[in-house]
C-alpha cells in the first residue's frame, strides 16, 4: 500500500492542464466493442481504473496500439467471447465498476454476455437495476447466480421499445444506448441521463453510423442500425479534476490557471464555487483563480444558510461534493452539504474534524460546515483514503494544513487522478510518495 507525505501550508502557482475525463473514458472505451473497425481514442487518462478496463478489453481479444501516453487505436475485430467463462475474466471484471458497461456492446453485437458483480468505491448502495431493467426492456433475459455472484444474459433478438428509466443513471443510460444502437426498430429512452459524458458517447456513436437524436436532453430516440464503423474521438477534460484544482487554489490561497477546460461543458461547477466566495476568471477556455486570503460563503436571499446538494445534470455533480465540503472548512460562513445519492460518501469528515475543521455530520447524507475563515489553519494528521473523491479532498486539506500529513491507501487516488503528486509538486506542493 502506498502513502503520501504532505508538508502543507505552501502556496502554489503556475498552470495545470486537466487530464481526460475518467467517467467519460470508461463509457467510450467500452463502445469500441460495438464495431469490428478501428477506433482511435484521444486524451485517455493514465489512471488505474481506466488502465484496468483497457487490460480487460485486451484480454477479451481487443488489440491496442498506443500512440503516446493518451492516444490508443483499438481494434475489436477478434473478440473472444469464450474469455467470459474464465476465472481471469471474473477477477479483472470484478475489480472495477466500469466493467458493467461492456454488457450493452456485447449484447448488441454478439447477443450474449456474462459479468461478475463489479467492484468500485465503497460509498453506499449502488444498485444495477437501471442497467438490467433497461436491457430487459430491449429483450434481454437475465439470470443471477447468487452463490457465485454471476450475471448471465441472453440477448439474441434485441428489439427497440419505449422505456421510462427509474433514475437518470449515467452508466445505466450509456449501457442501454450502446445496446439499442444495434437493436431492431426504434428505442425511446425517457428520463435519460444527459451529462456531457453521455453527449460525448452519443456523438461518437453517431459518427460510427448510429442514429441517435435528442442528444443533450433527457429524451433520447435511437433508430437501430445493422452495423457500426470506426471513428476517432477525443475525451473531454475531467470536470472533477477542474473542480478539485479550483478548490485546491482557494484552500491554499494560491494563484492558478487551469488550461483547456471546455468551460461550455462544466455546467453548474463554476457557479457553485462562486457561491463559496471563490473568484474565477474565464480567459478564453482557461480558468484563472487569483490568490485569495479569504472567501465568504453566500447566504440565501432571506439570509438563511446556503445548501449545496447534488442533482442529475444539469445539476451539480455528486463527485465534487467532497471537494466543496473541504473548501468550506476554511471559508467565512456556514453551509449545509447534502449528498443525496450515496449514503457513505460523507463518512470521511471525521478526518477533517481531527484536523480541526468544524463539521457536524447530521446523518449519512448531510453535513453542516462552519468555516474557520483561515483564522485557524487545519493541522496535519495521519489518515487513510476511503475512496477516490474523499482521498483527493483529504489531499487538498493536507496541502492547506500546518505541518506534515500522511495519507495511506493512495491507490484510491490513483484510480482517478493521473500522476497527481508530480503535477502538484510542479506547482510548488511538497508531496512525497512512499511505497
C-alpha positions as CSV (number, residue, x, y, z in Angstrom):
1,X,0.0,0.0,0.0
2,X,1.4,3.4,-1.0
3,X,1.1,6.6,1.1
4,X,1.6,10.3,0.6
5,X,3.6,12.5,3.0
6,X,2.4,16.1,2.6
7,X,4.1,19.2,4.1
8,X,1.3,21.7,4.0
9,X,1.0,25.5,4.2
10,X,2.7,26.2,0.9
11,X,1.3,28.5,-1.7
12,X,1.1,27.1,-5.2
13,X,1.5,28.9,-8.5
14,X,1.5,28.2,-12.2
15,X,-0.6,26.4,-14.9
16,X,-2.0,23.0,-14.9
17,X,-3.9,21.1,-17.6
18,X,-6.7,18.6,-16.6
19,X,-6.5,15.0,-17.6
20,X,-9.1,13.3,-19.8
21,X,-12.4,12.7,-18.1
22,X,-12.4,9.4,-16.2
23,X,-16.2,8.9,-16.2
24,X,-16.3,9.5,-20.0
25,X,-13.4,7.3,-20.7
26,X,-15.0,4.3,-19.1
27,X,-18.0,4.5,-21.4
28,X,-16.1,5.4,-24.6
29,X,-13.6,2.5,-24.1
30,X,-16.5,0.0,-23.8
31,X,-18.1,1.4,-27.0
32,X,-15.1,0.2,-29.1
33,X,-16.6,-3.3,-28.7
34,X,-19.6,-2.3,-31.0
35,X,-17.6,-2.4,-34.2
36,X,-15.0,-4.6,-36.0
37,X,-13.4,-1.4,-37.4
38,X,-10.6,0.5,-35.8
39,X,-11.5,3.3,-33.3
40,X,-8.9,5.9,-32.2
41,X,-9.4,7.5,-28.8
42,X,-7.5,10.6,-27.8
43,X,-6.9,12.2,-24.3
44,X,-7.3,8.9,-22.4
45,X,-6.3,9.5,-18.7
46,X,-3.5,7.3,-17.5
47,X,-5.2,6.2,-14.3
48,X,-5.7,2.9,-12.5
49,X,-9.4,2.3,-13.3
50,X,-9.0,3.2,-17.0
51,X,-5.9,1.1,-17.3
52,X,-7.6,-1.9,-15.7
53,X,-10.5,-1.6,-18.2
54,X,-8.1,-1.4,-21.1
55,X,-6.4,-4.6,-19.8
56,X,-9.8,-6.3,-19.6
57,X,-10.6,-5.3,-23.3
58,X,-7.2,-6.7,-24.3
59,X,-7.9,-9.9,-22.5
60,X,-11.2,-10.1,-24.5
61,X,-9.2,-10.0,-27.7
62,X,-9.2,-6.3,-28.5
63,X,-5.9,-5.2,-29.9
64,X,-4.5,-1.9,-28.9
65,X,-1.8,0.3,-30.5
66,X,-0.7,3.1,-28.1
67,X,0.3,6.3,-29.9
68,X,1.8,8.3,-27.0
69,X,0.5,8.2,-23.4
70,X,-3.0,9.5,-24.1
71,X,-3.9,8.1,-27.6
72,X,-4.8,4.5,-28.4
73,X,-6.1,2.8,-31.5
74,X,-8.5,-0.1,-30.7
75,X,-9.4,-3.0,-33.0
76,X,-12.2,-5.2,-31.8
77,X,-12.4,-7.4,-34.9
78,X,-11.5,-10.6,-33.0
79,X,-13.3,-10.5,-29.7
80,X,-13.0,-13.9,-27.9
81,X,-16.4,-14.5,-26.2
82,X,-15.0,-17.7,-24.6
83,X,-12.9,-15.5,-22.3
84,X,-16.1,-14.6,-20.4
85,X,-16.1,-18.1,-18.9
86,X,-12.6,-17.8,-17.5
87,X,-11.5,-17.1,-13.9
88,X,-9.3,-14.4,-15.2
89,X,-12.3,-12.5,-16.5
90,X,-14.0,-12.9,-13.1
91,X,-11.1,-11.3,-11.4
92,X,-10.5,-8.5,-13.9
93,X,-14.2,-7.5,-14.4
94,X,-14.9,-7.8,-10.7
95,X,-12.2,-5.4,-9.7
96,X,-13.7,-2.3,-11.4
97,X,-17.2,-0.9,-11.6
98,X,-16.7,0.3,-15.2
99,X,-16.7,-3.3,-16.4
100,X,-20.6,-3.3,-16.3
101,X,-20.6,-1.1,-19.4
102,X,-19.2,-3.9,-21.6
103,X,-22.6,-5.6,-21.3
104,X,-24.5,-3.2,-23.7
105,X,-21.9,-3.6,-26.5
106,X,-21.5,-7.3,-26.1
107,X,-25.3,-7.9,-26.1
108,X,-25.8,-5.7,-29.1
109,X,-23.0,-7.2,-31.2
110,X,-22.8,-10.8,-30.0
111,X,-26.3,-11.5,-28.5
112,X,-25.0,-12.6,-25.1
113,X,-22.9,-11.5,-22.1
114,X,-21.7,-12.5,-18.7
115,X,-20.5,-10.4,-15.8
116,X,-19.4,-10.9,-12.2
117,X,-20.7,-8.4,-9.6
118,X,-18.5,-5.3,-10.4
119,X,-16.3,-3.5,-7.8
120,X,-15.7,0.2,-7.3
121,X,-15.9,2.7,-4.5
122,X,-17.5,1.7,-1.2
123,X,-19.7,4.7,-1.0
124,X,-23.1,3.1,-0.2
125,X,-25.6,1.2,-2.2
126,X,-25.1,1.3,-6.0
127,X,-27.8,-0.9,-7.5
128,X,-27.5,-2.2,-11.1
129,X,-31.3,-2.2,-11.6
130,X,-31.4,0.6,-14.2
131,X,-28.9,-1.2,-16.4
132,X,-30.6,-4.5,-16.2
133,X,-34.2,-3.4,-16.4
134,X,-33.3,-1.2,-19.4
135,X,-31.6,-4.1,-21.2
136,X,-34.5,-6.4,-20.3
137,X,-36.9,-3.8,-21.9
138,X,-34.9,-4.4,-25.1
139,X,-35.5,-8.1,-24.9
140,X,-32.5,-9.4,-22.9
141,X,-33.1,-12.1,-20.3
142,X,-31.1,-12.3,-17.1
143,X,-30.2,-14.9,-14.6
144,X,-28.2,-14.3,-11.5
145,X,-26.1,-16.9,-9.6
146,X,-26.4,-15.7,-6.0
147,X,-23.8,-18.2,-4.8
148,X,-21.1,-17.1,-7.2
149,X,-22.3,-13.5,-7.9
150,X,-22.5,-14.1,-11.7
151,X,-24.9,-12.4,-14.1
152,X,-25.7,-14.3,-17.3
153,X,-27.6,-12.5,-20.1
154,X,-29.1,-13.7,-23.4
155,X,-30.0,-11.1,-26.0
156,X,-30.3,-12.9,-29.3
157,X,-33.1,-10.7,-30.6
158,X,-32.9,-7.1,-29.2
159,X,-35.9,-5.1,-30.2
160,X,-36.4,-1.3,-29.9
161,X,-39.0,-0.1,-27.4
162,X,-40.1,2.8,-25.3
163,X,-38.8,3.0,-21.7
164,X,-39.0,5.3,-18.8
165,X,-35.9,5.0,-16.6
166,X,-36.5,4.8,-12.8
167,X,-33.4,7.0,-12.4
168,X,-31.3,9.2,-14.7
169,X,-28.3,6.9,-14.2
170,X,-25.3,7.9,-16.4
171,X,-23.8,4.5,-16.7
172,X,-27.2,2.9,-17.0
173,X,-28.2,5.2,-19.8
174,X,-24.9,4.6,-21.5
175,X,-25.3,0.8,-21.4
176,X,-28.8,0.9,-22.7
177,X,-27.9,3.3,-25.5
178,X,-25.0,1.1,-26.6
179,X,-27.3,-1.9,-26.7
180,X,-30.0,0.0,-28.5
181,X,-27.9,1.3,-31.4
182,X,-27.8,-2.2,-33.0
183,X,-31.3,-3.3,-31.9
184,X,-34.1,-3.7,-34.4
185,X,-36.5,-0.8,-34.6
186,X,-36.7,2.4,-32.6
187,X,-35.9,2.8,-28.9
188,X,-37.1,5.8,-26.9
189,X,-35.5,6.5,-23.5
190,X,-37.2,9.0,-21.3
191,X,-35.5,10.3,-18.1
192,X,-32.2,9.5,-19.7
193,X,-29.1,11.0,-18.2
194,X,-27.8,13.9,-20.3
195,X,-24.4,14.6,-18.7
196,X,-21.6,15.7,-21.1
197,X,-20.2,12.2,-20.9
198,X,-23.4,10.9,-22.4
199,X,-23.4,13.6,-25.0
200,X,-19.9,12.7,-26.0
201,X,-20.8,9.0,-26.2
202,X,-23.8,9.7,-28.4
203,X,-21.7,12.0,-30.6
204,X,-19.1,9.2,-31.1
205,X,-21.7,6.6,-31.8
206,X,-23.4,8.8,-34.4
207,X,-20.1,9.3,-36.1
208,X,-19.8,5.5,-36.2
209,X,-23.1,5.3,-38.0
210,X,-25.7,5.2,-35.2
211,X,-28.9,7.2,-35.4
212,X,-29.4,8.9,-32.0
213,X,-31.5,12.1,-31.7
214,X,-32.3,14.2,-28.7
215,X,-28.6,14.3,-27.5
216,X,-28.2,16.6,-24.6
217,X,-31.9,16.2,-23.4
218,X,-33.5,13.6,-21.2
219,X,-35.4,12.1,-24.1
220,X,-33.3,10.0,-26.5
221,X,-34.6,8.4,-29.7
222,X,-32.4,5.7,-31.2
223,X,-33.1,4.1,-34.6
224,X,-31.3,0.8,-34.7
225,X,-28.8,0.1,-37.5
226,X,-27.2,-3.1,-38.7
227,X,-23.6,-2.2,-38.3
228,X,-21.3,0.4,-36.9
229,X,-17.9,1.6,-38.4
230,X,-14.8,3.1,-37.0
231,X,-14.1,6.7,-35.9
232,X,-11.8,9.0,-33.9
233,X,-12.9,10.5,-30.6
234,X,-11.3,13.0,-28.2
235,X,-12.3,12.7,-24.5
236,X,-13.3,15.9,-22.6
237,X,-11.1,17.4,-19.9
238,X,-12.1,16.0,-16.5
239,X,-14.6,18.3,-14.8
240,X,-13.9,16.7,-11.5
241,X,-10.2,17.4,-11.7
242,X,-11.0,21.0,-12.7
243,X,-13.3,21.4,-9.7
244,X,-10.6,19.8,-7.5
245,X,-8.0,22.3,-8.7
246,X,-10.3,25.3,-8.1
247,X,-10.9,24.1,-4.5
248,X,-7.2,23.5,-4.0
249,X,-6.3,27.0,-5.2
250,X,-8.8,28.5,-2.8
251,X,-7.8,26.4,0.2
252,X,-4.1,27.2,-0.2
253,X,-4.5,30.9,-1.2
254,X,-2.8,30.2,-4.5
255,X,-2.9,31.8,-7.9
256,X,-3.5,29.1,-10.5
257,X,-4.6,28.9,-14.1
258,X,-6.3,25.7,-15.3
259,X,-5.8,25.3,-19.0
260,X,-8.2,24.0,-21.7
261,X,-11.2,23.4,-19.5
262,X,-14.1,23.2,-22.1
263,X,-15.9,25.7,-20.0
264,X,-19.1,25.2,-22.1
265,X,-19.3,21.7,-20.6
266,X,-18.8,22.5,-16.9
267,X,-22.4,23.3,-16.2
268,X,-23.0,24.4,-12.6
269,X,-19.5,23.8,-11.4
270,X,-18.1,27.4,-11.7
271,X,-21.4,28.8,-10.2
272,X,-21.2,26.6,-7.1
273,X,-17.6,27.5,-6.3
274,X,-18.5,31.2,-6.7
275,X,-21.2,30.7,-4.1
276,X,-18.5,29.7,-1.8
277,X,-16.9,33.1,-2.4
278,X,-14.1,31.9,-4.8
279,X,-13.2,34.3,-7.5
280,X,-12.9,32.8,-11.0
281,X,-11.9,34.4,-14.3
282,X,-12.6,32.9,-17.7
283,X,-9.7,33.6,-20.1
284,X,-10.8,32.0,-23.3
285,X,-11.1,28.4,-22.4
286,X,-8.9,28.7,-19.4
287,X,-10.0,29.3,-15.8
288,X,-7.8,31.7,-13.7
289,X,-8.1,31.6,-9.9
290,X,-6.5,34.6,-8.3
291,X,-4.9,34.3,-4.8
292,X,-7.4,35.0,-2.1
293,X,-6.7,35.4,1.6
294,X,-10.4,34.9,2.4
295,X,-13.5,33.8,0.7
296,X,-17.1,34.2,2.1
297,X,-20.0,31.7,1.6
298,X,-23.2,33.2,0.1
299,X,-26.4,33.1,2.0
300,X,-29.9,32.7,0.5
301,X,-31.9,35.9,-0.3
302,X,-33.7,35.7,3.1
303,X,-30.4,35.4,4.9
304,X,-30.7,31.6,5.7
305,X,-27.9,29.1,5.4
306,X,-26.8,28.1,1.9
307,X,-27.4,24.5,0.9
308,X,-25.3,22.8,-1.8
309,X,-26.7,19.5,-3.0
310,X,-26.0,17.1,-5.8
311,X,-28.6,16.5,-8.6
312,X,-28.7,14.9,-12.1
313,X,-27.3,17.0,-14.9
314,X,-27.5,20.0,-15.3
315,X,-27.5,20.0,-11.5
316,X,-24.3,19.8,-9.5
317,X,-22.3,16.6,-9.8
318,X,-22.1,14.4,-6.7
319,X,-18.4,13.7,-7.4
320,X,-17.5,17.3,-6.3
321,X,-19.4,17.5,-3.0
322,X,-16.5,16.1,-1.1
323,X,-14.3,18.8,-2.5
324,X,-16.9,21.5,-1.8
325,X,-17.1,20.3,1.8
326,X,-13.4,20.6,2.4
327,X,-13.2,24.0,0.7
328,X,-16.0,25.3,3.0
329,X,-13.9,24.4,6.1
330,X,-11.7,27.5,5.5
331,X,-14.4,29.8,4.2
332,X,-16.2,32.5,6.2
333,X,-19.8,31.4,6.9
334,X,-21.8,28.2,7.1
335,X,-23.1,25.8,4.5
336,X,-25.2,22.6,4.5
337,X,-23.8,19.9,2.2
338,X,-26.5,17.5,1.1
339,X,-25.2,14.3,-0.6
340,X,-28.4,12.7,-1.9
341,X,-27.1,9.9,-4.0
342,X,-24.6,7.9,-1.8
343,X,-25.1,7.4,1.9
344,X,-21.4,6.7,2.8
345,X,-19.7,9.4,0.8
346,X,-19.5,11.9,3.8
347,X,-18.0,9.4,6.2
348,X,-14.5,10.9,5.7
349,X,-15.4,14.0,7.7
350,X,-14.1,12.5,10.9
351,X,-10.6,13.1,9.5
352,X,-11.4,16.7,8.8
353,X,-12.6,17.1,12.4
354,X,-9.4,15.6,13.6
355,X,-7.6,18.3,11.6
356,X,-9.5,21.0,13.4
357,X,-12.4,21.6,11.0
358,X,-15.8,22.5,12.3
359,X,-18.1,20.0,10.7
360,X,-21.3,18.3,12.1
361,X,-22.3,15.1,10.4
362,X,-26.1,15.4,10.6
363,X,-26.8,12.0,9.1
364,X,-25.3,9.8,6.3
365,X,-26.4,12.3,3.7
366,X,-25.9,15.8,5.3
367,X,-23.1,17.7,6.9
368,X,-23.1,21.3,8.2
369,X,-19.7,23.1,7.9
370,X,-18.8,26.3,9.7
371,X,-15.8,27.8,8.1
372,X,-12.7,28.9,10.0
373,X,-12.1,31.9,7.7
374,X,-8.5,30.9,7.6
375,X,-8.0,32.3,11.1
376,X,-7.0,28.8,12.3
377,X,-5.1,26.5,9.9
378,X,-6.0,22.9,9.8
379,X,-3.4,20.7,11.4
380,X,-1.6,17.8,9.7
381,X,-2.5,14.3,10.8
382,X,-2.2,10.6,9.6
383,X,-5.3,9.3,7.8
384,X,-6.5,6.8,5.2
385,X,-8.2,7.4,1.9
386,X,-11.6,5.6,1.7
387,X,-12.4,6.4,-1.9
388,X,-11.2,8.4,-4.9
389,X,-13.0,11.7,-4.2
390,X,-12.6,11.6,-0.4
391,X,-8.9,10.9,-1.0
392,X,-8.3,14.0,-3.1
393,X,-10.4,16.1,-0.7
394,X,-8.1,15.0,2.2
395,X,-5.1,15.7,0.0
396,X,-6.4,19.3,-0.6
397,X,-7.0,19.6,3.2
398,X,-3.4,18.4,3.8
399,X,-1.9,20.9,1.3
400,X,-3.5,23.7,3.3
401,X,-2.7,22.3,6.7
402,X,0.0,23.3,9.1
403,X,2.7,20.6,9.5
404,X,3.0,17.2,8.0
405,X,0.1,14.9,7.0
406,X,0.3,11.3,5.9
407,X,-2.4,9.8,3.7
408,X,-2.4,6.0,3.4
409,X,-4.1,3.9,0.7
410,X,-3.4,6.5,-2.1
411,X,-4.1,3.8,-4.7
412,X,-7.6,5.0,-4.3
413,X,-6.5,8.4,-5.5
414,X,-4.5,6.8,-8.3
415,X,-7.8,5.3,-9.6
416,X,-9.0,8.7,-10.7
417,X,-6.1,11.2,-10.8
418,X,-3.2,10.9,-13.2
419,X,0.4,11.4,-11.8
420,X,-1.2,13.7,-9.2
421,X,1.8,14.2,-6.9
422,X,4.3,15.1,-9.7
423,X,1.8,17.5,-11.3
424,X,1.1,19.3,-8.0
425,X,4.7,19.3,-7.0
426,X,5.4,21.2,-10.2
427,X,3.2,23.9,-8.9
428,X,5.1,24.1,-5.6
429,X,3.4,21.5,-3.5
430,X,5.5,19.2,-1.2
431,X,4.2,15.7,-1.7
432,X,6.3,12.5,-1.3
433,X,5.1,9.1,-2.4
434,X,6.1,6.2,-0.1
435,X,5.6,2.7,-1.4
